[in-house]
Each structure stands twice: as structure tokens, then as C-alpha cells.
Amino acid sequence: MRQNVLGPRAVPETAAPSPDQVDGSVLAVEGLRVRYPGASAEAISDISTVLAAGDRVALVGESGSGKSTTGLAVGGLLPRDAEVTADRFAIDGRPQPLMAPGVLPRRRPDVSMVFQDAMTCLDPVSTIGTQLRTVLRDATGASRAEAKVRAAEWLRRVGLDDTVRVLGSRPYELSGGMRQRVMIAIALCSRPRLVIADEPTSALDASLARQAMGLLTDLVRESGAAMLMISHDIDLCAEFTDRVLVMYAGRIVEEVASERLHTAAAHPYTRGLLASVPTLAGAGAEWLSAIPAPTGESGGCDFRARCRYATDRCAELPPLEAGVRCWHTADVLAAPGAAAPAVPPPSLREISLEEVPA
């Protein structure tokens, strides 16, 4: 299985995908950047990654970290005022054109997206059958009769056996779980090479979320596609993916195998995310303050304003060693229990002005 390749390019041995990694990959991206007009900083900076067929990769981080922007940039669906650049961008080895400012976005042919709220993404006035058949005919060239048969088959594949009723229903006549299954069918019936799932379960309860993710990952595996899952739920990502990319302030700060996430995560931010997950025993031990606004300053670790390990050295460009953008990896792993240090919530401690991001 191919491994992701993360920037920055200032570190030659890990900066760019090697030729053997790019050849045969489903997605190969190097140095992807997105900037919006008037913004003081890039929305995402120097994102580089490789996904092979069958890869299931998660992109996690807090709101505002750049996860959805990355997914939309890969899918070609950013607003038309976005400026998108990359040193390399290829799907199945074929270079892909990047969005130009002022040009309406267009979906990439081999990429499908599963969004978080099916109710707002499905056409509320068209029946499910009409929407599913339209995608089938457009993507596969099926005739009307063939599309009608395949639409029913796809509904059965996603666990909706009452095909006549569902095909004739409009989205608001179905439950949330049924709508999400319909969206999965629409996303996969076009035979994509890459599936981007952007918070695909946030509108579902815990049990339905795992059912939907199990269904999605099974169908992606059967098709031989690759999947990029974007989510706040770090535990759900660890359960249904092979690798986790942790994103902060528009950059990927760590890559770790999903099965080793709770034991091998080394970046203080990743540790903070894991420790912040609520449990039956109470809220997470680690408290992460709000993400400070981008300053546009070059160099240095973006997380240093929130990190208890931060030193003057962190004002320099952080290295990328073993997939972690941090000078203090050894310090974190040496902490008792190899866990992030406990920080009580703000209501239980006195916050000094130095701790509040400017």
C-alpha cells in the first residue's frame, strides 16, 4: 500500500511523490494551495498526498482547519473566486486542470462526493428515481430502460429494498438514513475512481452513522476506488479507514496508521484531539482553545500559540520527520502514558492573558 507524501518541499527526501508512487495511483497531489481574494493567508498550504486503489484515508481536524476546502479543491467544486495552484495534480496518472479564478466550478469526471446533509444536496422537487437515472445516463451512457433497471439495482445495493416506493419518492418523504443511502448510491453509481466523503454521517445518530460508513466503505472496496473521508469524528475515522491525516490551519501536521492512532500519534495537536473526545467517564482531559485567526506570517509552527510545548524554536519552520510536523515529538511520546498532558477546561482554571490568542 502506498504511503502519503506530505510537504514541505524544503525537506527533499519526503517532499514529493516519487515516480513509482505516482504511476498507478488514483490520486497524486503535490503542493496544493488555495487562496481567496483579500485573505491574509492561504486557506490550505502545500498539501501533498498519494492515494492508491483501495486506500481509505481520513482527513481530520477542527472546524476551520481546511478539511472541506481540501476535499472541494480535489473535487473541483470550490467557489469560482478561489485561486487554486499545485505543482502536480493527477487522477489515474492523468494531469488534471486546476480551477481558474472567475470560472464556474465543474465536477471532475472520475471523482464523486458524499456530502453531510442529503436533504440539502438532493433535489427537493425531483423524485429519487429521476435523480438516480440522470446520473446513471450521464456517467455511463445507459439508455432510459437500462438506467431504470440499474437505479433499482443500486437502491438494493445500499439496502433499500422497497425500490418502487423509494424511486417514486421525493427526498422529504424519506428518513434521514434512507436519504443518506440514496446519496451513497448516487455517488457510486457513476463508477468513480475517487470518492470524497465530507462529513457523511454528521446528520445521523451514532448507530446509523456506523451503518452508513460500513456500507460506504464496503461499496468503495468492491469498486476498487479510493476514498478520502473528511470528518470531525476522529474515532469514526480510525474505525473505517486505513490512514489518518491530521490537518491544522491549512496544513497536514501528522500522518498515522488508523490502527495505531491511539498509541502512536505524536503531534501535540493530534494528542489533544484524541484526549478531547468525550467519554462516559466525563469530558476529555485535554482542552483545546479556539483556533486563532490566520496571521499570514510565514515560518514557524501554526499550533505554537496553543501548544504547551512551544519554545522559541517553534517560531522556525517545523520539520517533517516520520510524517509529523513538530520539534517536540519525543517530548510528547515521553509523557506519562504517552498521552497528551491534561489541561482542565477554562471554567476550572484561571486563564492568563498570555494564553489567549491575539
GUVEXTI-201096 format. One line per field, with one value per residue (C-alpha): z, x, y; residue in one letter; residue number from 1. Coordinates in Angstrom, 3 decimals. Layout:
BEGIN
z = (Z, ...);
x = (X, ...);
y = (Y, ...);
residu = (a, ...);
num = (NUM, ...);
END
This chain:
BEGIN
z = (0.000, -0.969, 1.732, 1.716, 0.921, 2.896, 2.351, 2.936, -0.119, 1.979, 3.082, -0.189, 0.875, 1.820, -0.127, -3.395, -4.541, -6.263, -9.843, -8.768, -6.233, -8.775, -11.525, -10.983, -8.190, -8.128, -6.771, -6.759, -5.412, -4.669, -3.343, -3.495, -2.348, -2.162, -1.555, -1.551, -2.657, 0.196, 2.595, 4.720, 4.471, 2.263, 3.080, 2.510, 2.065, 0.448, 0.643, -0.901, -0.856, -2.833, -2.745, -4.437, -5.441, -2.313, 0.003, 2.678, 4.057, 6.643, 6.891, 10.407, 12.323, 13.929, 12.079, 10.061, 9.660, 5.882, 5.542, 3.410, 1.349, 0.515, -0.497, -2.653, -4.274, -5.202, -6.477, -8.488, -6.611, -4.901, -5.445, -8.637, -6.819, -5.317, -6.617, -6.813, -7.610, -7.432, -8.560, -9.501, -9.675, -11.361, -11.240, -12.512, -13.781, -15.948, -15.145, -14.180, -14.968, -11.928, -11.372, -12.790, -10.949, -12.368, -13.963, -12.730, -10.929, -12.716, -11.167, -12.089, -14.123, -12.001, -8.612, -6.627, -3.348, -0.498, 1.481, 5.102, 4.649, 1.970, 2.434, 1.192, -1.522, -3.183, -5.463, -3.293, -6.233, -8.258, -7.382, -6.283, -9.457, -11.680, -9.904, -9.872, -13.513, -14.605, -13.038, -14.491, -18.015, -17.834, -16.326, -18.036, -21.228, -20.253, -22.141, -20.375, -19.930, -18.682, -16.273, -14.828, -14.113, -12.716, -10.482, -8.753, -8.501, -6.835, -4.296, -3.368, -3.090, -0.474, 1.479, 0.178, -0.979, -1.401, -4.711, -6.288, -3.382, -2.964, -6.674, -6.755, -3.576, -3.148, -0.574, 2.093, 2.015, 3.196, 6.563, 7.131, 6.981, 3.730, 2.152, 3.078, 1.463, -1.668, -1.744, -1.455, -4.383, -6.492, -5.657, -6.510, -9.482, -11.725, -11.145, -9.680, -9.099, -6.054, -3.513, -1.225, 1.798, 3.517, 6.980, 5.538, 8.887, 10.784, 10.246, 11.564, 15.054, 16.241, 15.190, 11.760, 11.273, 11.633, 9.381, 6.700, 6.993, 6.870, 3.736, 2.095, 2.796, 1.619, -1.681, -2.225, -1.600, -4.055, -6.768, -6.366, -5.853, -3.274, -0.530, 1.188, 4.297, 5.904, 9.452, 12.934, 14.413, 14.859, 16.376, 13.472, 11.053, 12.882, 12.688, 8.966, 7.328, 6.921, 7.469, 9.204, 8.089, 10.790, 9.478, 11.285, 9.933, 6.330, 6.658, 7.282, 10.551, 11.012, 9.230, 11.215, 10.558, 11.833, 13.906, 15.713, 16.099, 19.867, 20.609, 18.037, 17.436, 18.189, 17.342, 20.368, 18.324, 17.433, 21.083, 22.064, 19.625, 20.950, 24.579, 23.878, 22.789, 25.445, 27.256, 29.708, 32.436, 31.603, 29.141, 27.556, 29.657, 27.041, 26.376, 23.050, 22.879, 19.811, 16.603, 16.320, 13.138, 10.441, 10.705, 7.308, 8.940, 7.207, 9.022, 12.367, 13.670, 13.363, 16.510, 18.782, 20.208, 21.662, 22.477, 25.980, 24.476, 22.388, 22.601, 20.615, 18.253, 17.185, 15.543, 12.883, 10.090, 11.706, 10.164, 8.715, 10.373, 10.141, 8.990, 11.929, 11.748, 15.261, 17.039, 20.235, 19.105, 21.578, 24.413, 23.721, 23.451, 26.640, 28.605, 31.200, 29.420, 26.059, 26.204, 25.859, 29.135, 30.911, 30.712, 32.752, 30.978, 31.286, 33.868, 36.274, 35.987, 35.757, 32.215, 31.860, 29.029, 27.606, 26.894, 24.874, 21.139, 19.839);
x = (0.000, 1.370, 2.100, 1.081, 3.721, 3.470, 5.206, 7.008, 9.244, 12.092, 12.722, 13.821, 13.671, 9.958, 8.677, 7.370, 5.840, 8.408, 7.672, 6.842, 4.330, 2.596, 2.366, -0.748, -2.087, -5.708, -4.848, -1.454, -1.267, 1.815, 1.948, -1.805, -2.653, -5.891, -6.233, -9.305, -9.258, -8.431, -7.443, -4.340, -3.284, -3.809, -6.827, -4.721, -0.945, 1.353, -0.941, 0.704, -0.659, -0.951, -3.929, -3.815, -6.781, -8.409, -6.890, -9.233, -7.725, -9.235, -8.662, -9.461, -9.237, -11.308, -13.708, -11.712, -8.683, -9.140, -10.540, -13.577, -11.627, -9.137, -11.918, -13.651, -10.346, -9.683, -13.253, -13.102, -16.031, -14.578, -16.216, -15.061, -13.213, -10.778, -7.213, -6.008, -2.414, -0.435, 2.915, 1.252, -2.374, -3.260, -6.030, -5.173, -1.901, -3.653, -2.872, -5.996, -6.693, -6.953, -9.745, -9.112, -10.434, -13.752, -14.613, -17.640, -16.682, -17.192, -17.134, -14.163, -15.359, -13.680, -14.476, -17.712, -18.620, -20.877, -21.953, -23.030, -26.660, -28.504, -31.616, -29.858, -27.855, -30.645, -33.083, -36.178, -38.635, -37.398, -38.039, -35.202, -35.675, -35.246, -32.078, -30.517, -31.368, -29.981, -26.608, -26.544, -27.289, -24.817, -21.960, -22.360, -24.268, -27.065, -30.338, -33.562, -34.539, -31.072, -30.929, -34.314, -33.112, -29.761, -31.380, -33.403, -30.298, -28.328, -31.053, -30.953, -27.155, -27.446, -30.069, -33.274, -35.412, -38.694, -37.415, -40.752, -41.698, -38.240, -37.771, -41.108, -40.457, -39.005, -36.227, -38.504, -40.636, -37.697, -35.978, -32.506, -30.879, -32.663, -31.635, -28.014, -28.169, -29.637, -26.768, -24.247, -25.952, -25.849, -22.178, -21.068, -23.282, -21.119, -18.188, -15.793, -12.132, -12.081, -14.878, -14.687, -16.959, -17.312, -18.827, -21.091, -22.629, -22.948, -26.733, -27.191, -27.258, -24.388, -25.837, -26.942, -23.579, -21.713, -24.177, -23.735, -19.941, -19.835, -21.974, -19.896, -16.537, -17.785, -19.045, -15.853, -13.792, -15.889, -15.457, -11.687, -11.880, -10.021, -11.805, -10.935, -13.093, -13.390, -14.696, -14.538, -15.109, -11.570, -12.674, -15.058, -12.228, -9.899, -12.540, -13.300, -10.068, -6.502, -4.629, -5.412, -4.121, -4.435, -4.951, -4.388, -4.507, -4.494, -1.593, -1.270, 0.645, 0.678, 0.010, -0.518, -1.923, -5.502, -4.888, -2.037, -3.745, -4.313, -0.871, 1.452, 0.055, 2.919, 1.912, 0.599, -2.435, -3.332, -2.944, -5.183, -7.897, -7.820, -7.935, -10.810, -13.220, -15.980, -16.310, -18.772, -16.303, -16.599, -15.310, -11.914, -8.917, -7.339, -8.855, -8.101, -8.784, -10.380, -8.353, -6.755, -7.337, -4.641, -1.964, -0.383, 3.049, 5.500, 7.510, 7.002, 4.514, 0.908, -0.030, 2.535, 0.032, -1.990, 0.814, 2.238, 5.481, 6.102, 9.566, 11.443, 12.500, 8.878, 8.989, 11.173, 9.802, 8.897, 10.426, 8.640, 10.137, 8.356, 5.209, 4.990, 5.374, 6.701, 10.003, 8.709, 7.638, 9.999, 8.700, 5.104, 5.837, 7.872, 4.940, 3.374, 1.266, 2.337, -0.731, -1.311, -0.907, -4.170, -5.450, -8.589, -11.367, -11.284, -14.072, -11.873, -8.696, -7.503, -6.597, -3.806, -3.778, -0.710, -2.812, -5.472, -4.591, -4.330);
y = (0.000, 3.381, 5.887, 9.525, 12.093, 15.296, 18.661, 20.926, 20.756, 22.200, 18.608, 16.930, 13.307, 13.445, 16.406, 14.976, 11.698, 9.523, 8.382, 4.829, 6.188, 8.429, 5.805, 3.724, 5.909, 7.015, 10.468, 12.167, 15.718, 17.786, 21.325, 22.036, 25.565, 27.557, 31.292, 33.524, 37.182, 39.543, 36.755, 37.350, 33.701, 30.683, 28.528, 25.427, 25.317, 22.775, 19.743, 16.683, 13.154, 9.927, 7.549, 4.151, 1.998, 0.611, 3.218, 4.571, 7.757, 10.107, 13.842, 15.083, 18.343, 21.052, 23.339, 25.839, 23.587, 23.315, 19.787, 20.576, 23.107, 20.370, 17.981, 20.590, 21.548, 17.924, 17.556, 20.787, 22.324, 25.399, 28.815, 30.471, 33.246, 30.713, 30.676, 27.058, 26.088, 22.845, 21.510, 18.224, 17.125, 13.843, 11.257, 7.781, 9.253, 11.860, 15.525, 17.440, 21.111, 23.341, 25.830, 29.279, 32.361, 33.525, 30.172, 28.252, 25.021, 21.711, 18.256, 16.105, 13.078, 10.384, 11.944, 11.680, 13.336, 12.238, 15.299, 15.567, 16.585, 14.656, 16.791, 19.916, 18.126, 16.163, 17.999, 18.532, 18.682, 15.696, 12.074, 9.836, 7.792, 10.850, 11.937, 8.473, 7.761, 11.138, 10.385, 6.870, 8.077, 10.944, 8.928, 5.554, 6.332, 3.940, 4.063, 5.048, 1.403, 0.405, 3.342, 2.376, -1.170, -0.048, 2.561, -0.149, -2.347, 0.431, 1.038, -2.632, -2.478, 0.256, -1.694, -0.074, -2.991, -1.114, 0.209, 1.164, 3.425, 4.942, 5.649, 7.449, 9.441, 12.897, 13.414, 14.907, 11.743, 9.592, 9.326, 10.753, 7.340, 6.484, 9.781, 9.149, 5.701, 7.280, 9.784, 6.939, 5.197, 8.365, 8.940, 5.402, 4.545, 6.745, 4.346, 6.946, 6.255, 8.537, 9.023, 12.065, 11.684, 15.071, 14.562, 11.842, 10.879, 14.158, 14.262, 10.710, 9.247, 7.056, 3.689, 4.913, 6.632, 3.364, 1.553, 4.207, 4.165, 0.374, 0.420, 3.150, 1.515, -1.896, -0.478, 1.531, -1.598, -3.610, -0.989, -0.740, 3.023, 5.105, 7.031, 10.292, 10.708, 14.141, 14.228, 15.756, 12.287, 11.029, 7.711, 7.002, 7.718, 5.351, 2.616, 2.843, 3.989, 2.761, 6.017, 9.293, 12.684, 15.339, 18.868, 22.140, 25.714, 24.554, 22.112, 18.397, 18.104, 14.335, 11.059, 7.875, 4.403, 4.218, 1.082, 2.862, 6.225, 6.000, 4.606, 6.163, 9.676, 12.064, 15.634, 17.599, 18.655, 15.071, 14.107, 16.986, 15.897, 12.343, 13.452, 15.844, 13.104, 12.888, 9.575, 8.032, 8.907, 12.589, 15.159, 14.708, 15.630, 17.872, 21.279, 22.958, 26.665, 28.230, 28.299, 31.758, 33.722, 33.299, 35.970, 35.494, 35.275, 32.964, 30.350, 28.730, 26.199, 27.364, 25.430, 27.082, 29.611, 26.701, 24.256, 23.839, 22.529, 25.669, 27.255, 29.872, 27.114, 26.682, 30.119, 28.484, 26.301, 22.973, 19.863, 16.873, 13.823, 10.481, 12.257, 14.705, 18.498, 19.056, 19.638, 18.052, 14.579, 12.895, 15.081, 14.090, 10.384, 10.542, 11.969, 9.633, 7.052, 8.508, 10.726, 14.434, 16.344, 17.035, 20.599, 21.378, 23.276, 27.071, 27.147, 25.203, 27.227, 30.801, 31.818, 34.344, 36.858, 35.137, 32.031, 33.877, 34.029, 37.568);
residu = (m, r, q, n, v, l, g, p, r, a, v, p, e, t, a, a, p, s, p, d, q, v, d, g, s, v, l, a, v, e, g, l, r, v, r, y, p, g, a, s, a, e, a, i, s, d, i, s, t, v, l, a, a, g, d, r, v, a, l, v, g, e, s, g, s, g, k, s, t, t, g, l, a, v, g, g, l, l, p, r, d, a, e, v, t, a, d, r, f, a, i, d, g, r, p, q, p, l, m, a, p, g, v, l, p, r, r, r, p, d, v, s, m, v, f, q, d, a, m, t, c, l, d, p, v, s, t, i, g, t, q, l, r, t, v, l, r, d, a, t, g, a, s, r, a, e, a, k, v, r, a, a, e, w, l, r, r, v, g, l, d, d, t, v, r, v, l, g, s, r, p, y, e, l, s, g, g, m, r, q, r, v, m, i, a, i, a, l, c, s, r, p, r, l, v, i, a, d, e, p, t, s, a, l, d, a, s, l, a, r, q, a, m, g, l, l, t, d, l, v, r, e, s, g, a, a, m, l, m, i, s, h, d, i, d, l, c, a, e, f, t, d, r, v, l, v, m, y, a, g, r, i, v, e, e, v, a, s, e, r, l, h, t, a, a, a, h, p, y, t, r, g, l, l, a, s, v, p, t, l, a, g, a, g, a, e, w, l, s, a, i, p, a, p, t, g, e, s, g, g, c, d, f, r, a, r, c, r, y, a, t, d, r, c, a, e, l, p, p, l, e, a, g, v, r, c, w, h, t, a, d, v, l, a, a, p, g, a, a, a, p, a, v, p, p, p, s, l, r, e, i, s, l, e, e, v, p, a);
num = (1, 2, 3, 4, 5, 6, 7, 8, 9, 10, 11, 12, 13, 14, 15, 16, 17, 18, 19, 20, 21, 22, 23, 24, 25, 26, 27, 28, 29, 30, 31, 32, 33, 34, 35, 36, 37, 38, 39, 40, 41, 42, 43, 44, 45, 46, 47, 48, 49, 50, 51, 52, 53, 54, 55, 56, 57, 58, 59, 60, 61, 62, 63, 64, 65, 66, 67, 68, 69, 70, 71, 72, 73, 74, 75, 76, 77, 78, 79, 80, 81, 82, 83, 84, 85, 86, 87, 88, 89, 90, 91, 92, 93, 94, 95, 96, 97, 98, 99, 100, 101, 102, 103, 104, 105, 106, 107, 108, 109, 110, 111, 112, 113, 114, 115, 116, 117, 118, 119, 120, 121, 122, 123, 124, 125, 126, 127, 128, 129, 130, 131, 132, 133, 134, 135, 136, 137, 138, 139, 140, 141, 142, 143, 144, 145, 146, 147, 148, 149, 150, 151, 152, 153, 154, 155, 156, 157, 158, 159, 160, 161, 162, 163, 164, 165, 166, 167, 168, 169, 170, 171, 172, 173, 174, 175, 176, 177, 178, 179, 180, 181, 182, 183, 184, 185, 186, 187, 188, 189, 190, 191, 192, 193, 194, 195, 196, 197, 198, 199, 200, 201, 202, 203, 204, 205, 206, 207, 208, 209, 210, 211, 212, 213, 214, 215, 216, 217, 218, 219, 220, 221, 222, 223, 224, 225, 226, 227, 228, 229, 230, 231, 232, 233, 234, 235, 236, 237, 238, 239, 240, 241, 242, 243, 244, 245, 246, 247, 248, 249, 250, 251, 252, 253, 254, 255, 256, 257, 258, 259, 260, 261, 262, 263, 264, 265, 266, 267, 268, 269, 270, 271, 272, 273, 274, 275, 276, 277, 278, 279, 280, 281, 282, 283, 284, 285, 286, 287, 288, 289, 290, 291, 292, 293, 294, 295, 296, 297, 298, 299, 300, 301, 302, 303, 304, 305, 306, 307, 308, 309, 310, 311, 312, 313, 314, 315, 316, 317, 318, 319, 320, 321, 322, 323, 324, 325, 326, 327, 328, 329, 330, 331, 332, 333, 334, 335, 336, 337, 338, 339, 340, 341, 342, 343, 344, 345, 346, 347, 348, 349, 350, 351, 352, 353, 354, 355, 356, 357, 358);
END
